[in-house]
Amino acid sequence: MMSSNDTRPIIIKRKKVVGGGGHHGGAWKVAYADFVTAMMAFFMLMWLLNATTENQRKGLADYFSPTIPVARVSGGGDGAFGGNTIFSEETLAQSGIGGLLDNPPGRNEASGNSGIQQNEEQQKLEELEANIIGRGGESLVAEMALKHIITRVTDEGLMIEVFDLDGAPLFDAQTTEPNPILTEIVDILTEVFLLVENKLSVAAHTRTFSPLLIENPSWSLTTSRAQTVREMFEGAELPETRVQRVIGYGQQKPYLKNKISNRNNRLEIILLREQT
């Protein structure tokens, strides 16, 4: 007898391969992906033009252009911009003067003015900063006074930060009565400020007080202390017209994360840049 395995039918499957692809092919997907990518890039460009400043746009343009020009005149046509970009601050490599600047342009340059005056003022502020720091060797008192001072040149001007040290506060505790060390500091700064005619800004800060207090004294205390410093400058023969603003910040801007630290008791005296 034949076994059941010998009578089982043999089934052969053949796969039909269809070439070409027709409208089911993948070429259109590549083209569509390119189109979507181009549209995304276009909308990102529109967003960047609307959301960035002139200086930020310049930085983006400089990033995609050579920092060292090959020739004074390179590619770029004679179209509406003559081979230059649409930004007012640079002409990039097309005119041979592109790349990153050592001194980024400020507001005056954005309006078309020369940056020479700003560079001169920057140098003057740095010289005044060095003058303040160099006065530490004049006497022991001056040396002690400068331990309370940190200076830096900012966009607003020369900032002199004067702060409390442990065991050497600028004012008597929670009063506007200045200690002798603050008087010495004001005298030192007045000598330097009289070398120029720039205006001044005087601001005061204080440490954070306990929320359990019925009345928070920080606002009135910092405002009064800033006024006291203004009067001290006038008493040191600085013309009263030199002080442009007096501000009390209360406890809103602590210097340290430890908000109750006495280091947060400080003055910010700014020799403002000249307004043009």
Sequence and secondary structure as in RCSB ss.txt:
>XXXX:A:sequence
MMSSNDTRPIIIKRKKVVGGGGHHGGAWKVAYADFVTAMMAFFMLMWLLNATTENQRKGLADYFSPTIPVARVSG
GGDGAFGGNTIFSEETLAQSGIGGLLDNPPGRNEASGNSGIQQNEEQQKLEELEANIIGRGGESLVAEMALKHII
TRVTDEGLMIEVFDLDGAPLFDAQTTEPNPILTEIVDILTEVFLLVENKLSVAAHTRTFSPLLIENPSWSLTTSR
AQTVREMFEGAELPETRVQRVIGYGQQKPYLKNKISNRNNRLEIILLREQT
>XXXX:A:secstr
   TTTTS           S GGGSSHHHHHHHHHHHHHHHHHHHHHHHHHS HHHHHHHHHHTS SS SSSS S
  SSTTTT  S TT  TGGGT  S  SS   HHHHTT  SHHHHHHHHHHHHHHHHHHHGGGS HHHHHHHTTEE
EEE SSEEEEEEE BTTB SBSTTSS B HHHHHHHHHHHHHHTTS   EEEEEE     TTSSS  HHHHHHHH
HHHHHHHHHHTT  GGGEEEEEE TTSS SSSSTTSGGG EEEEEEE    
